[in-house]
């Protein structure tokens, strides 16, 4: 998809430096993927806080299962 966006040069330059990308396109792909991942992690964290994980087995039971 082609997109036209007005982004400050210094912001692009810093993002390119940090991502070690040689093109603006690669830099933006990395930035968007990273942003999406961080948002999904936040959502997952909120889900775990609202509904904590329950474990079916104790640590000892898991050890025994893993040794089989």
MOVENQUI-V442921 format. One line per field, one symbol per residue. phi: phi as a letter, one per 20 degrees, with the letter a starting at -180 (. if undefined). A space follows every 10 residues. Layout:
BEGIN
phi = ???
END
This chain:
BEGIN
phi = .ecdbdcggf ffffffffel eecfgfffff ffffffgfff ffffffffff cgfdefdfff ffgfffff
END
